[in-house]
Amino acid sequence: MSKNKLMLEMSIFAIFLFTACTFLVINEKKNEYLIPKIDQKLKEYVKEQYPNLTKEINIRKTTYHKKKAAYFMRIENKKNKDLYFIVHYKNKKITSSYKTDYLEGKTLLSKLENELEAQLRNKVNNKITLHFTQKLNEYNYSIYDRIISNDHIQELSIYNINAELESNDFQINSLVTSISNFYHFINHEDYHPNYYQLRIIHSKNITKEIKLKFLNEKLITQNLEEIIEGIIQKNPTISSKFSIKYEYTE
């Protein structure tokens, strides 16, 4: 009797498993079958929501992502495919990343930051990061066009460079030399940041450091020695005189 019961239970489980697998296959096929219909719906959404983009974008085919159980359409700028946004369709609801990814250019700017950083890191050992100072839609048209065309962006003072430097000692001349050498390297590579944000570490005593913010080309080439002297001598007027910020940890 127990043997018959076991066989019955196994049969029921097999039927359940077959039914579940069949349902999953049918549901998956259904999702794929709906792609053309959803694609048309998303195209109409883009046309209605963003009529001014018609001439500047390419619309990619809708795809279905199984893990996210959602449909995705990618809309790319014709000049630069890295300037794009995604339209999502899930549970009969449409959402878009237009504002963040396309209007403000978050994805494009992040990619350009990484590329510009990599170019510098390949030539110098310093820790360097680069950040654009504004969102894409906050730049004027000339700068906007150069950004999406990737036209020698490093020449434009529209980003800040953060870097970590080392100095063998914290004498004024040594610090000035360390900063000047880094500046000349950056300038030689035709990078012209809006500001430099520097962290200078004593190579023989890593707890000793100077953090400098809002250094620009003019200050480095004309006033650097006075600035460093003021920091070392703890002159309270240095910050306001040169519109910089600093921290000096001895």
Disulfide bonds with the S-S distance in Angstrom:
none
